[in-house]
Amino acid sequence: MDTKIWDFRNIDAHLPNNEEMQEIKTIYEEGGLIALPTETVYGLGGNAKDDKAVKAIYEAKGRPSDNPLIVHIHSMKQLDNFTENISAATLTLMRYFWPGPISFIVPLKAGYLCEHVSGGLASIAVRMPSHSVGRYILQQVDLPIAAPSANLSGRPSPTLFEHVYQDLNGRVDGIINGDQSEEGLESTVLDCTVFPFKIARPGSVTKQMIETIIPNSVEAYADFDSDKPIAPGMKYKHYAPDTPLTIIRNFNKVPTKLNDWNHTAFIVPENKKDLVPKAATFISLCADSEDLKEANHNLYSILHRLDNDANISQAYIYGFDDTEASHAYMNRLMKAANQQEKEGDEL
């Protein structure tokens, strides 16, 4: 399959021409797949009404078909077509946080979206992105677009066009280049089919932020696997590079054991650089050990870099203390490292 590339990186200054947009719209309408940028990660988009398109998403990614997809919209009016009985509290949160990096699981109205998009559930996850390119595409196409992360299933999610191209060139109809994703981690997924609400996947919108709008509305998040996942990332291995990865907890001194640190990367904040063994490769995670926003932004790009550097055969990555602010980062990292952790004084 030939994969068409559109460069929309300067969309704020120069809107795509009508011919380009008509081409993209036609591909979506005919069941094709186009990867598009969002503020969280790049998504692999297909028409959520088209069973052919949704099945093609699962096939292109190598994704299990019971892993539900998130439907992306540009207007709350679109919700009327495929959702029902959304609570007043949920609508309040939607109006406050959208467009933005949070997905809401709500009751599904049957008959509009194709059956496969929900993974066989009676609910659907829906999101309204804020990224200028992704949002413009959704507005112009005017279809509900199912869009999981635009990578091979289990691999680190893509935050750059180059990540998408590496995984999906030749497997999809097109890729829209729209610069780096701002957030760097997938959206928060909030299950609004129950109350108190439950965070099915942590992201940059936290429990505390939600409860500033509706107090005492969210149960404490707990990581768990499920035989019937209600959101992406709950059941299957995710985010993992091929390079063996271990989390370092309490990295506060130079490793003293007589290890051969050649071909080893240490991914730590800049203020921990002096603790990295001289023979090892230092990769900057963020400016300092308080800068979680930058760590979130950089994480997936770093995981992709590990697999593209022939000099790196193993890596250690900084683990933040467990707080609400670090929850999304550590959730992704524990999956990427297959739960492998070491204390700093064990190195």
Secondary structure, DSSP 8 states (H G I E B T S, - for coil): ---EEEE-TTTTTS---HHHHHHHHHHHHTT--EEE--SSS-EEEEETT-HHHHHHHHHHHT--TTS--EEE-S-GGGHHHHB----HHHHHHHHHH-SSSEEEEEEB-TTSS-GGGGTT-SEEEEE----HHHHHHHHHH-S-EE--BSS-TTS----SHHHHHHHHTTTSSEEEE----SS-S--EEEE-SSSSBEEEE--SS-HHHHHHHSTT-B--------SS-SSTTSSS--S--SS-EEEEES--S---S----TTEEEEE-GGGGGGS-TTSEEEE--SSTT-HHHHHHHHHHHHHHHHH-TT-SEEEEE-----TTTHHHHHHHHHHTTT-EEEGGG-
